Amino acid sequence: MNGAVREFDLEAFLAEQGPAVEGALERALVALLPTLPEPLRGPLRHGVMSGGKRLRPILCVAAYEACGGEVSDAAYDLAVSLELIHAYSLMHDDLPCMDDADLRRGTPTPHSIFGEAETAKAALVLIPAASSQAWTACLALGRDEAVAGQVVLELNRAAGSGGMVGGQVLDLFGEDQVLTAEELDELHRRKTGALLTCSLVVGALAAGAGEHTLDTLERYARAIGLAFQVADDVLDATASAGDLGKNPSDAALGKSTYVSLHGLEEAGRRAEELVEEARQALGDAGVHAPALQALASYVVNRKR
Ligand code: GRG
């Protein structure tokens, strides 16, 4: 572990990010909810405001700062566009036609409180809302329309069939099958990795980063994206529902995981290797980003 990581107070950093992210999510909802019929407001608010680590906006803001951006409300407004996509994905993922989960983040899932139909509809509202939010925030940060357009494109690519939706399809079709190691990597690069990677790319683009820095952050992001998923599989296999805030489900759904394919010990080793790879990417390129260095470890050492 290098000195920068040792000295960086991640707990204080996360404690500071929390209210800023929640505030930006609240601003987004205040604009969005009045445009919707009443029955969609409950599931939407619950899906967006039920907690969570807020990792994607935190990574986005950390990348923005690492690339010289000055943090402001607009930076958080941009960052939460990623969380809006993430929130929709979780609302849909938990529906009976997908992973059929009643519990997430230690609380009942939106459809188990508000019903499937209203939850499915409310979640869809978040997809265009995220694009509008990203566009407006980029312009507010002083970027031109070309950069704002690039940001919206990256967001939609990451969320789409080449990214998160495509990964989810592979996940659903992979149930009760033994995937190869390559197939599992590809599934998670898309399902989880694409949006995590996009979080850093969007933050960097909004700060006006050049190609070299963008490449570096992408290398970092791809490594932590996979590390995040390996850690997720380890947690699903080892932690209790109380600790996870949701019911472990991989085995029950017959999913191939890093643990089922490689075993617990090897999965843990792989996660650590990926964290090192992420840190190395920053170090090699001379990107000074203590928050990102520390977040790489957090991704695998988190408890839920
Ligand atoms: C199949 C057409 C079609 C669409 C599906 C539902 C969906 C679109 C995609 C879901 C993909 C998905 C659930 C990805 C996220 C996986 C994951 C590891 C979520 C947990 O993320 P955390 O740990 O959660 O960051 P918190 O609660 O901290 O926000």
py3Dmol code that shows the C-alpha trace and the ligand (Angstrom):
import py3Dmol

protein = """\
ATOM      1  CA  MET A   1       0.000   0.000   0.000  1.00  0.00           C
ATOM      2  CA  ASN A   2       1.516   3.372  -0.876  1.00  0.00           C
ATOM      3  CA  GLY A   3       1.730   6.442   1.359  1.00  0.00           C
ATOM      4  CA  ALA A   4      -1.040   8.358  -0.403  1.00  0.00           C
ATOM      5  CA  VAL A   5      -3.527   5.582   0.375  1.00  0.00           C
ATOM      6  CA  ARG A   6      -2.387   5.322   4.000  1.00  0.00           C
ATOM      7  CA  GLU A   7      -2.780   9.031   4.639  1.00  0.00           C
ATOM      8  CA  PHE A   8      -6.092   9.473   2.884  1.00  0.00           C
ATOM      9  CA  ASP A   9      -9.053   9.460   5.273  1.00  0.00           C
ATOM     10  CA  LEU A  10     -11.606   7.533   3.231  1.00  0.00           C
ATOM     11  CA  GLU A  11     -14.165   7.483   6.022  1.00  0.00           C
ATOM     12  CA  ALA A  12     -14.141  11.276   6.272  1.00  0.00           C
ATOM     13  CA  PHE A  13     -14.236  11.556   2.484  1.00  0.00           C
ATOM     14  CA  LEU A  14     -17.272   9.260   2.218  1.00  0.00           C
ATOM     15  CA  ALA A  15     -19.010  11.063   5.086  1.00  0.00           C
ATOM     16  CA  GLU A  16     -18.567  14.320   3.190  1.00  0.00           C
ATOM     17  CA  GLN A  17     -19.780  12.880  -0.128  1.00  0.00           C
ATOM     18  CA  GLY A  18     -22.964  11.394   1.340  1.00  0.00           C
ATOM     19  CA  PRO A  19     -24.959  14.588   1.977  1.00  0.00           C
ATOM     20  CA  ALA A  20     -23.755  16.191  -1.268  1.00  0.00           C
ATOM     21  CA  VAL A  21     -24.952  13.204  -3.304  1.00  0.00           C
ATOM     22  CA  GLU A  22     -28.258  12.901  -1.409  1.00  0.00           C
ATOM     23  CA  GLY A  23     -28.817  16.647  -1.895  1.00  0.00           C
ATOM     24  CA  ALA A  24     -28.308  16.363  -5.649  1.00  0.00           C
ATOM     25  CA  LEU A  25     -30.669  13.368  -5.823  1.00  0.00           C
ATOM     26  CA  GLU A  26     -33.263  15.364  -3.897  1.00  0.00           C
ATOM     27  CA  ARG A  27     -32.887  18.268  -6.369  1.00  0.00           C
ATOM     28  CA  ALA A  28     -33.422  15.837  -9.247  1.00  0.00           C
ATOM     29  CA  LEU A  29     -36.558  14.424  -7.626  1.00  0.00           C
ATOM     30  CA  VAL A  30     -37.993  17.844  -6.801  1.00  0.00           C
ATOM     31  CA  ALA A  31     -37.841  18.614 -10.533  1.00  0.00           C
ATOM     32  CA  LEU A  32     -39.111  15.214 -11.645  1.00  0.00           C
ATOM     33  CA  LEU A  33     -41.877  14.189  -9.263  1.00  0.00           C
ATOM     34  CA  PRO A  34     -44.370  16.990 -10.036  1.00  0.00           C
ATOM     35  CA  THR A  35     -44.284  15.959 -13.717  1.00  0.00           C
ATOM     36  CA  LEU A  36     -45.576  12.478 -12.832  1.00  0.00           C
ATOM     37  CA  PRO A  37     -48.952  11.042 -11.899  1.00  0.00           C
ATOM     38  CA  GLU A  38     -49.290  10.419  -8.183  1.00  0.00           C
ATOM     39  CA  PRO A  39     -49.066   6.580  -8.270  1.00  0.00           C
ATOM     40  CA  LEU A  40     -45.558   6.712  -9.763  1.00  0.00           C
ATOM     41  CA  ARG A  41     -44.175   9.134  -7.181  1.00  0.00           C
ATOM     42  CA  GLY A  42     -43.933   6.676  -4.279  1.00  0.00           C
ATOM     43  CA  PRO A  43     -41.977   3.938  -6.081  1.00  0.00           C
ATOM     44  CA  LEU A  44     -39.750   6.526  -7.752  1.00  0.00           C
ATOM     45  CA  ARG A  45     -38.823   8.276  -4.504  1.00  0.00           C
ATOM     46  CA  HIS A  46     -38.293   4.944  -2.752  1.00  0.00           C
ATOM     47  CA  GLY A  47     -36.154   3.547  -5.581  1.00  0.00           C
ATOM     48  CA  VAL A  48     -33.930   6.629  -5.685  1.00  0.00           C
ATOM     49  CA  MET A  49     -33.730   7.587  -1.992  1.00  0.00           C
ATOM     50  CA  SER A  50     -33.483   4.211  -0.235  1.00  0.00           C
ATOM     51  CA  GLY A  51     -29.791   4.558   0.482  1.00  0.00           C
ATOM     52  CA  GLY A  52     -26.981   2.576  -1.026  1.00  0.00           C
ATOM     53  CA  LYS A  53     -23.297   3.314  -1.198  1.00  0.00           C
ATOM     54  CA  ARG A  54     -23.682   5.913  -3.983  1.00  0.00           C
ATOM     55  CA  LEU A  55     -20.463   4.585  -5.446  1.00  0.00           C
ATOM     56  CA  ARG A  56     -21.082   5.715  -9.018  1.00  0.00           C
ATOM     57  CA  PRO A  57     -21.613   9.433  -8.262  1.00  0.00           C
ATOM     58  CA  ILE A  58     -18.755   9.348  -5.752  1.00  0.00           C
ATOM     59  CA  LEU A  59     -16.423   7.899  -8.394  1.00  0.00           C
ATOM     60  CA  CYS A  60     -17.637  10.470 -10.898  1.00  0.00           C
ATOM     61  CA  VAL A  61     -16.908  13.396  -8.591  1.00  0.00           C
ATOM     62  CA  ALA A  62     -13.547  11.908  -7.556  1.00  0.00           C
ATOM     63  CA  ALA A  63     -12.577  11.621 -11.241  1.00  0.00           C
ATOM     64  CA  TYR A  64     -13.794  15.166 -11.887  1.00  0.00           C
ATOM     65  CA  GLU A  65     -11.598  16.468  -9.077  1.00  0.00           C
ATOM     66  CA  ALA A  66      -8.633  14.315 -10.086  1.00  0.00           C
ATOM     67  CA  CYS A  67      -8.822  15.954 -13.518  1.00  0.00           C
ATOM     68  CA  GLY A  68      -8.773  19.459 -12.060  1.00  0.00           C
ATOM     69  CA  GLY A  69     -12.502  20.114 -11.809  1.00  0.00           C
ATOM     70  CA  GLU A  70     -13.718  22.300  -8.963  1.00  0.00           C
ATOM     71  CA  VAL A  71     -16.479  20.611  -7.006  1.00  0.00           C
ATOM     72  CA  SER A  72     -19.849  22.381  -6.996  1.00  0.00           C
ATOM     73  CA  ASP A  73     -23.557  21.529  -6.916  1.00  0.00           C
ATOM     74  CA  ALA A  74     -23.446  21.170 -10.704  1.00  0.00           C
ATOM     75  CA  ALA A  75     -20.719  18.522 -10.397  1.00  0.00           C
ATOM     76  CA  TYR A  76     -22.976  16.497  -8.087  1.00  0.00           C
ATOM     77  CA  ASP A  77     -25.940  17.102 -10.413  1.00  0.00           C
ATOM     78  CA  LEU A  78     -23.870  15.538 -13.179  1.00  0.00           C
ATOM     79  CA  ALA A  79     -22.717  12.691 -10.943  1.00  0.00           C
ATOM     80  CA  VAL A  80     -26.211  11.667  -9.890  1.00  0.00           C
ATOM     81  CA  SER A  81     -27.232  11.106 -13.522  1.00  0.00           C
ATOM     82  CA  LEU A  82     -25.322   7.824 -13.084  1.00  0.00           C
ATOM     83  CA  GLU A  83     -27.178   7.051  -9.872  1.00  0.00           C
ATOM     84  CA  LEU A  84     -30.531   7.619 -11.608  1.00  0.00           C
ATOM     85  CA  ILE A  85     -29.613   4.923 -14.142  1.00  0.00           C
ATOM     86  CA  HIS A  86     -28.384   2.676 -11.329  1.00  0.00           C
ATOM     87  CA  ALA A  87     -31.626   3.215  -9.379  1.00  0.00           C
ATOM     88  CA  TYR A  88     -33.784   2.286 -12.376  1.00  0.00           C
ATOM     89  CA  SER A  89     -31.666  -0.830 -12.945  1.00  0.00           C
ATOM     90  CA  LEU A  90     -32.120  -1.995  -9.351  1.00  0.00           C
ATOM     91  CA  MET A  91     -35.876  -1.307  -9.409  1.00  0.00           C
ATOM     92  CA  HIS A  92     -36.184  -3.478 -12.535  1.00  0.00           C
ATOM     93  CA  ASP A  93     -33.638  -6.075 -11.413  1.00  0.00           C
ATOM     94  CA  ASP A  94     -35.666  -6.801  -8.283  1.00  0.00           C
ATOM     95  CA  LEU A  95     -38.967  -7.326 -10.164  1.00  0.00           C
ATOM     96  CA  PRO A  96     -40.477 -10.832 -10.139  1.00  0.00           C
ATOM     97  CA  CYS A  97     -39.702 -11.240 -13.860  1.00  0.00           C
ATOM     98  CA  MET A  98     -35.991 -10.685 -13.154  1.00  0.00           C
ATOM     99  CA  ASP A  99     -34.281 -11.548  -9.855  1.00  0.00           C
ATOM    100  CA  ASP A 100     -37.515 -11.439  -7.841  1.00  0.00           C
ATOM    101  CA  ALA A 101     -36.155  -9.804  -4.674  1.00  0.00           C
ATOM    102  CA  ASP A 102     -38.185  -8.447  -1.761  1.00  0.00           C
ATOM    103  CA  LEU A 103     -35.338  -6.829   0.120  1.00  0.00           C
ATOM    104  CA  ARG A 104     -32.603  -4.398  -0.869  1.00  0.00           C
ATOM    105  CA  ARG A 105     -30.548  -1.935   1.155  1.00  0.00           C
ATOM    106  CA  GLY A 106     -32.167  -3.341   4.281  1.00  0.00           C
ATOM    107  CA  THR A 107     -35.626  -2.244   3.174  1.00  0.00           C
ATOM    108  CA  PRO A 108     -38.482  -3.777   1.118  1.00  0.00           C
ATOM    109  CA  THR A 109     -38.005  -3.307  -2.620  1.00  0.00           C
ATOM    110  CA  PRO A 110     -40.251  -0.711  -4.334  1.00  0.00           C
ATOM    111  CA  HIS A 111     -42.464  -3.280  -6.072  1.00  0.00           C
ATOM    112  CA  SER A 112     -43.133  -5.115  -2.818  1.00  0.00           C
ATOM    113  CA  ILE A 113     -44.516  -1.866  -1.367  1.00  0.00           C
ATOM    114  CA  PHE A 114     -46.022  -0.109  -4.385  1.00  0.00           C
ATOM    115  CA  GLY A 115     -46.695  -2.973  -6.809  1.00  0.00           C
ATOM    116  CA  GLU A 116     -44.981  -4.253  -9.920  1.00  0.00           C
ATOM    117  CA  ALA A 117     -46.740  -2.211 -12.555  1.00  0.00           C
ATOM    118  CA  GLU A 118     -46.172   1.157 -10.871  1.00  0.00           C
ATOM    119  CA  THR A 119     -42.556   0.325 -10.057  1.00  0.00           C
ATOM    120  CA  ALA A 120     -41.763  -0.827 -13.588  1.00  0.00           C
ATOM    121  CA  LYS A 121     -43.235   2.382 -15.030  1.00  0.00           C
ATOM    122  CA  ALA A 122     -41.637   4.685 -12.465  1.00  0.00           C
ATOM    123  CA  ALA A 123     -38.193   3.181 -13.097  1.00  0.00           C
ATOM    124  CA  LEU A 124     -38.461   3.887 -16.835  1.00  0.00           C
ATOM    125  CA  VAL A 125     -38.905   7.595 -16.129  1.00  0.00           C
ATOM    126  CA  LEU A 126     -35.331   7.639 -14.808  1.00  0.00           C
ATOM    127  CA  ILE A 127     -33.683   6.721 -18.123  1.00  0.00           C
ATOM    128  CA  PRO A 128     -34.477   9.892 -20.088  1.00  0.00           C
ATOM    129  CA  ALA A 129     -34.271  11.917 -16.870  1.00  0.00           C
ATOM    130  CA  ALA A 130     -30.647  10.825 -16.446  1.00  0.00           C
ATOM    131  CA  SER A 131     -29.718  11.962 -19.958  1.00  0.00           C
ATOM    132  CA  SER A 132     -31.369  15.364 -19.491  1.00  0.00           C
ATOM    133  CA  GLN A 133     -29.706  15.751 -16.126  1.00  0.00           C
ATOM    134  CA  ALA A 134     -26.244  14.913 -17.533  1.00  0.00           C
ATOM    135  CA  TRP A 135     -26.661  17.321 -20.460  1.00  0.00           C
ATOM    136  CA  THR A 136     -27.854  20.253 -18.334  1.00  0.00           C
ATOM    137  CA  ALA A 137     -25.223  19.722 -15.647  1.00  0.00           C
ATOM    138  CA  CYS A 138     -22.394  19.562 -18.194  1.00  0.00           C
ATOM    139  CA  LEU A 139     -23.417  22.889 -19.658  1.00  0.00           C
ATOM    140  CA  ALA A 140     -23.731  24.340 -16.135  1.00  0.00           C
ATOM    141  CA  LEU A 141     -20.131  23.204 -15.522  1.00  0.00           C
ATOM    142  CA  GLY A 142     -19.052  25.337 -18.469  1.00  0.00           C
ATOM    143  CA  ARG A 143     -18.476  22.570 -21.004  1.00  0.00           C
ATOM    144  CA  ASP A 144     -19.619  23.084 -24.583  1.00  0.00           C
ATOM    145  CA  GLU A 145     -22.362  21.128 -26.335  1.00  0.00           C
ATOM    146  CA  ALA A 146     -19.849  18.799 -27.997  1.00  0.00           C
ATOM    147  CA  VAL A 147     -18.599  17.605 -24.593  1.00  0.00           C
ATOM    148  CA  ALA A 148     -22.109  17.496 -23.125  1.00  0.00           C
ATOM    149  CA  GLY A 149     -23.172  15.367 -26.102  1.00  0.00           C
ATOM    150  CA  GLN A 150     -20.205  13.047 -25.579  1.00  0.00           C
ATOM    151  CA  VAL A 151     -21.168  12.659 -21.913  1.00  0.00           C
ATOM    152  CA  VAL A 152     -24.767  11.781 -22.782  1.00  0.00           C
ATOM    153  CA  LEU A 153     -23.550   9.328 -25.432  1.00  0.00           C
ATOM    154  CA  GLU A 154     -21.202   7.611 -22.939  1.00  0.00           C
ATOM    155  CA  LEU A 155     -24.026   7.347 -20.414  1.00  0.00           C
ATOM    156  CA  ASN A 156     -26.407   5.790 -22.931  1.00  0.00           C
ATOM    157  CA  ARG A 157     -23.761   3.415 -24.297  1.00  0.00           C
ATOM    158  CA  ALA A 158     -22.934   2.206 -20.787  1.00  0.00           C
ATOM    159  CA  ALA A 159     -26.601   1.731 -19.915  1.00  0.00           C
ATOM    160  CA  GLY A 160     -27.536   0.093 -23.206  1.00  0.00           C
ATOM    161  CA  SER A 161     -27.341  -3.278 -24.899  1.00  0.00           C
ATOM    162  CA  GLY A 162     -23.558  -3.132 -25.265  1.00  0.00           C
ATOM    163  CA  GLY A 163     -23.331  -2.384 -21.544  1.00  0.00           C
ATOM    164  CA  MET A 164     -25.640  -2.818 -18.576  1.00  0.00           C
ATOM    165  CA  VAL A 165     -28.818  -4.039 -20.316  1.00  0.00           C
ATOM    166  CA  GLY A 166     -26.781  -6.452 -22.450  1.00  0.00           C
ATOM    167  CA  GLY A 167     -25.023  -7.745 -19.341  1.00  0.00           C
ATOM    168  CA  GLN A 168     -28.321  -8.246 -17.577  1.00  0.00           C
ATOM    169  CA  VAL A 169     -29.636 -10.238 -20.542  1.00  0.00           C
ATOM    170  CA  LEU A 170     -26.539 -12.461 -20.397  1.00  0.00           C
ATOM    171  CA  ASP A 171     -27.097 -12.821 -16.658  1.00  0.00           C
ATOM    172  CA  LEU A 172     -30.745 -13.860 -17.039  1.00  0.00           C
ATOM    173  CA  PHE A 173     -29.978 -16.302 -19.861  1.00  0.00           C
ATOM    174  CA  GLY A 174     -27.011 -17.668 -17.919  1.00  0.00           C
ATOM    175  CA  GLU A 175     -29.122 -18.889 -15.007  1.00  0.00           C
ATOM    176  CA  ASP A 176     -28.739 -22.633 -14.394  1.00  0.00           C
ATOM    177  CA  GLN A 177     -25.778 -22.786 -16.785  1.00  0.00           C
ATOM    178  CA  VAL A 178     -22.077 -23.043 -16.069  1.00  0.00           C
ATOM    179  CA  LEU A 179     -20.430 -20.117 -17.845  1.00  0.00           C
ATOM    180  CA  THR A 180     -16.773 -20.141 -18.838  1.00  0.00           C
ATOM    181  CA  ALA A 181     -14.425 -17.711 -17.061  1.00  0.00           C
ATOM    182  CA  GLU A 182     -14.375 -15.563 -20.229  1.00  0.00           C
ATOM    183  CA  GLU A 183     -18.165 -15.507 -20.461  1.00  0.00           C
ATOM    184  CA  LEU A 184     -18.430 -14.486 -16.811  1.00  0.00           C
ATOM    185  CA  ASP A 185     -15.911 -11.648 -17.272  1.00  0.00           C
ATOM    186  CA  GLU A 186     -17.809 -10.409 -20.337  1.00  0.00           C
ATOM    187  CA  LEU A 187     -21.151 -10.553 -18.503  1.00  0.00           C
ATOM    188  CA  HIS A 188     -19.842  -8.449 -15.637  1.00  0.00           C
ATOM    189  CA  ARG A 189     -17.853  -6.033 -17.806  1.00  0.00           C
ATOM    190  CA  ARG A 190     -21.217  -5.153 -19.278  1.00  0.00           C
ATOM    191  CA  LYS A 191     -23.704  -5.588 -16.436  1.00  0.00           C
ATOM    192  CA  THR A 192     -21.766  -3.804 -13.666  1.00  0.00           C
ATOM    193  CA  GLY A 193     -18.470  -2.648 -15.163  1.00  0.00           C
ATOM    194  CA  ALA A 194     -19.835  -0.476 -17.957  1.00  0.00           C
ATOM    195  CA  LEU A 195     -21.690   1.961 -15.683  1.00  0.00           C
ATOM    196  CA  LEU A 196     -18.875   2.058 -13.128  1.00  0.00           C
ATOM    197  CA  THR A 197     -16.380   2.808 -15.911  1.00  0.00           C
ATOM    198  CA  CYS A 198     -18.709   5.417 -17.355  1.00  0.00           C
ATOM    199  CA  SER A 199     -18.849   7.144 -13.959  1.00  0.00           C
ATOM    200  CA  LEU A 200     -15.141   7.929 -14.174  1.00  0.00           C
ATOM    201  CA  VAL A 201     -15.179   8.761 -17.878  1.00  0.00           C
ATOM    202  CA  VAL A 202     -18.079  11.193 -17.412  1.00  0.00           C
ATOM    203  CA  GLY A 203     -16.340  12.911 -14.487  1.00  0.00           C
ATOM    204  CA  ALA A 204     -13.132  13.219 -16.504  1.00  0.00           C
ATOM    205  CA  LEU A 205     -14.883  14.485 -19.653  1.00  0.00           C
ATOM    206  CA  ALA A 206     -16.764  17.093 -17.637  1.00  0.00           C
ATOM    207  CA  ALA A 207     -13.467  18.337 -16.210  1.00  0.00           C
ATOM    208  CA  GLY A 208     -12.024  18.672 -19.721  1.00  0.00           C
ATOM    209  CA  ALA A 209      -9.534  15.806 -19.371  1.00  0.00           C
ATOM    210  CA  GLY A 210      -7.296  14.966 -22.332  1.00  0.00           C
ATOM    211  CA  GLU A 211      -7.034  11.589 -24.037  1.00  0.00           C
ATOM    212  CA  HIS A 212      -4.123  10.308 -21.949  1.00  0.00           C
ATOM    213  CA  THR A 213      -5.921  10.938 -18.647  1.00  0.00           C
ATOM    214  CA  LEU A 214      -9.151   9.498 -20.021  1.00  0.00           C
ATOM    215  CA  ASP A 215      -7.316   6.313 -21.043  1.00  0.00           C
ATOM    216  CA  THR A 216      -5.748   6.044 -17.601  1.00  0.00           C
ATOM    217  CA  LEU A 217      -9.042   6.467 -15.785  1.00  0.00           C
ATOM    218  CA  GLU A 218     -10.655   3.945 -18.089  1.00  0.00           C
ATOM    219  CA  ARG A 219      -7.943   1.392 -17.248  1.00  0.00           C
ATOM    220  CA  TYR A 220      -8.453   2.097 -13.541  1.00  0.00           C
ATOM    221  CA  ALA A 221     -12.223   1.851 -13.924  1.00  0.00           C
ATOM    222  CA  ARG A 222     -12.208  -1.434 -15.830  1.00  0.00           C
ATOM    223  CA  ALA A 223     -10.108  -2.999 -13.101  1.00  0.00           C
ATOM    224  CA  ILE A 224     -12.234  -1.747 -10.213  1.00  0.00           C
ATOM    225  CA  GLY A 225     -15.419  -2.625 -12.113  1.00  0.00           C
ATOM    226  CA  LEU A 226     -14.389  -6.266 -12.237  1.00  0.00           C
ATOM    227  CA  ALA A 227     -12.984  -6.172  -8.692  1.00  0.00           C
ATOM    228  CA  PHE A 228     -16.341  -4.824  -7.501  1.00  0.00           C
ATOM    229  CA  GLN A 229     -18.144  -7.785  -9.027  1.00  0.00           C
ATOM    230  CA  VAL A 230     -15.710 -10.381  -7.694  1.00  0.00           C
ATOM    231  CA  ALA A 231     -16.212  -8.846  -4.227  1.00  0.00           C
ATOM    232  CA  ASP A 232     -19.980  -8.905  -4.794  1.00  0.00           C
ATOM    233  CA  ASP A 233     -19.847 -12.637  -5.508  1.00  0.00           C
ATOM    234  CA  VAL A 234     -17.719 -13.243  -2.409  1.00  0.00           C
ATOM    235  CA  LEU A 235     -20.180 -11.248  -0.277  1.00  0.00           C
ATOM    236  CA  ASP A 236     -23.152 -13.098  -1.759  1.00  0.00           C
ATOM    237  CA  ALA A 237     -21.498 -16.396  -0.806  1.00  0.00           C
ATOM    238  CA  THR A 238     -20.322 -15.423   2.664  1.00  0.00           C
ATOM    239  CA  ALA A 239     -22.351 -12.577   4.209  1.00  0.00           C
ATOM    240  CA  SER A 240     -25.720 -12.750   5.940  1.00  0.00           C
ATOM    241  CA  ALA A 241     -28.882 -11.041   4.674  1.00  0.00           C
ATOM    242  CA  GLY A 242     -28.650  -8.717   7.684  1.00  0.00           C
ATOM    243  CA  ASP A 243     -25.147  -7.590   6.719  1.00  0.00           C
ATOM    244  CA  LEU A 244     -25.903  -7.399   2.996  1.00  0.00           C
ATOM    245  CA  GLY A 245     -29.249  -5.624   3.351  1.00  0.00           C
ATOM    246  CA  LYS A 246     -30.618  -8.119   0.795  1.00  0.00           C
ATOM    247  CA  ASN A 247     -31.042 -11.854   0.512  1.00  0.00           C
ATOM    248  CA  PRO A 248     -28.057 -13.632  -1.008  1.00  0.00           C
ATOM    249  CA  SER A 249     -29.395 -15.043  -4.283  1.00  0.00           C
ATOM    250  CA  ASP A 250     -26.665 -16.283  -6.630  1.00  0.00           C
ATOM    251  CA  ALA A 251     -26.837 -19.948  -5.587  1.00  0.00           C
ATOM    252  CA  ALA A 252     -30.656 -19.996  -5.437  1.00  0.00           C
ATOM    253  CA  LEU A 253     -30.862 -18.519  -8.954  1.00  0.00           C
ATOM    254  CA  GLY A 254     -28.278 -20.981 -10.285  1.00  0.00           C
ATOM    255  CA  LYS A 255     -25.865 -18.217 -11.310  1.00  0.00           C
ATOM    256  CA  SER A 256     -22.260 -18.763 -12.262  1.00  0.00           C
ATOM    257  CA  THR A 257     -20.087 -16.544 -10.084  1.00  0.00           C
ATOM    258  CA  TYR A 258     -16.396 -15.951  -9.477  1.00  0.00           C
ATOM    259  CA  VAL A 259     -16.814 -18.061  -6.340  1.00  0.00           C
ATOM    260  CA  SER A 260     -18.628 -20.949  -8.052  1.00  0.00           C
ATOM    261  CA  LEU A 261     -16.061 -21.012 -10.891  1.00  0.00           C
ATOM    262  CA  HIS A 262     -12.827 -20.323  -9.037  1.00  0.00           C
ATOM    263  CA  GLY A 263     -13.514 -20.890  -5.307  1.00  0.00           C
ATOM    264  CA  LEU A 264     -13.494 -18.349  -2.472  1.00  0.00           C
ATOM    265  CA  GLU A 265      -9.751 -18.114  -2.025  1.00  0.00           C
ATOM    266  CA  GLU A 266      -8.945 -17.597  -5.696  1.00  0.00           C
ATOM    267  CA  ALA A 267     -11.785 -15.068  -6.034  1.00  0.00           C
ATOM    268  CA  GLY A 268     -10.332 -13.062  -3.127  1.00  0.00           C
ATOM    269  CA  ARG A 269      -6.875 -13.167  -4.737  1.00  0.00           C
ATOM    270  CA  ARG A 270      -8.275 -12.011  -8.080  1.00  0.00           C
ATOM    271  CA  ALA A 271     -10.067  -9.076  -6.412  1.00  0.00           C
ATOM    272  CA  GLU A 272      -6.809  -7.937  -4.763  1.00  0.00           C
ATOM    273  CA  GLU A 273      -4.907  -8.288  -8.046  1.00  0.00           C
ATOM    274  CA  LEU A 274      -7.466  -6.115  -9.804  1.00  0.00           C
ATOM    275  CA  VAL A 275      -7.250  -3.449  -7.095  1.00  0.00           C
ATOM    276  CA  GLU A 276      -3.481  -3.394  -7.527  1.00  0.00           C
ATOM    277  CA  GLU A 277      -3.917  -3.125 -11.297  1.00  0.00           C
ATOM    278  CA  ALA A 278      -6.237  -0.141 -10.818  1.00  0.00           C
ATOM    279  CA  ARG A 279      -3.793   1.622  -8.493  1.00  0.00           C
ATOM    280  CA  GLN A 280      -0.945   0.887 -10.850  1.00  0.00           C
ATOM    281  CA  ALA A 281      -2.838   2.477 -13.746  1.00  0.00           C
ATOM    282  CA  LEU A 282      -3.002   5.773 -11.826  1.00  0.00           C
ATOM    283  CA  GLY A 283       0.592   5.511 -10.647  1.00  0.00           C
ATOM    284  CA  ASP A 284       1.989   4.713 -14.125  1.00  0.00           C
ATOM    285  CA  ALA A 285       0.278   7.744 -15.607  1.00  0.00           C
ATOM    286  CA  GLY A 286       1.278  10.035 -12.730  1.00  0.00           C
ATOM    287  CA  VAL A 287      -2.365  10.820 -11.923  1.00  0.00           C
ATOM    288  CA  HIS A 288      -2.411  12.102  -8.339  1.00  0.00           C
ATOM    289  CA  ALA A 289      -5.771  10.949  -6.995  1.00  0.00           C
ATOM    290  CA  PRO A 290      -5.666   9.776  -3.379  1.00  0.00           C
ATOM    291  CA  ALA A 291      -9.470   9.432  -3.305  1.00  0.00           C
ATOM    292  CA  LEU A 292      -9.427   7.099  -6.297  1.00  0.00           C
ATOM    293  CA  GLN A 293      -6.531   5.130  -4.812  1.00  0.00           C
ATOM    294  CA  ALA A 294      -8.499   4.628  -1.607  1.00  0.00           C
ATOM    295  CA  LEU A 295     -11.779   3.907  -3.416  1.00  0.00           C
ATOM    296  CA  ALA A 296     -10.093   1.039  -5.279  1.00  0.00           C
ATOM    297  CA  SER A 297      -9.575  -0.729  -1.932  1.00  0.00           C
ATOM    298  CA  TYR A 298     -13.024   0.196  -0.676  1.00  0.00           C
ATOM    299  CA  VAL A 299     -14.606  -1.542  -3.653  1.00  0.00           C
ATOM    300  CA  VAL A 300     -13.321  -4.917  -2.423  1.00  0.00           C
ATOM    301  CA  ASN A 301     -13.245  -4.331   1.329  1.00  0.00           C
ATOM    302  CA  ARG A 302     -16.821  -3.080   1.670  1.00  0.00           C
ATOM    303  CA  LYS A 303     -19.192  -5.040   3.874  1.00  0.00           C
ATOM    304  CA  ARG A 304     -22.289  -4.733   1.664  1.00  0.00           C
TER     305      ARG A 304
END
"""
ligand_1 = """\
29
GRG
C -33.055 -7.139 -19.507
C -34.171 -5.454 -21.041
C -33.464 -5.753 -19.794
C -33.179 -4.717 -18.967
C -32.554 -4.898 -17.707
C -32.510 -4.400 -14.778
C -31.471 -4.065 -15.756
C -31.904 -3.678 -17.121
C -30.172 -4.115 -15.444
C -29.730 -4.515 -14.084
C -28.272 -4.700 -14.022
C -27.818 -4.637 -12.590
C -28.726 -5.071 -11.533
C -26.622 -4.184 -12.338
C -26.151 -3.874 -10.971
C -25.492 -5.011 -10.267
C -25.050 -4.671 -8.897
C -23.802 -5.293 -8.447
C -25.760 -3.864 -8.099
C -25.383 -3.461 -6.732
O -24.669 -2.262 -6.798
P -24.214 -1.507 -5.484
O -23.519 -2.478 -4.587
O -25.607 -1.134 -4.846
O -23.453 -0.299 -5.860
P -26.001 0.045 -3.841
O -27.178 -0.484 -3.088
O -24.838 0.336 -2.944
O -26.368 1.202 -4.685
"""
view = py3Dmol.view(width=600, height=400)
view.addModel(protein, "pdb")
view.setStyle({"model": 0}, {"cartoon": {"style": "trace"}})
view.addModel(ligand_1, "xyz")
view.setStyle({"model": 1}, {"stick": {}})
view.zoomTo()
view.show()
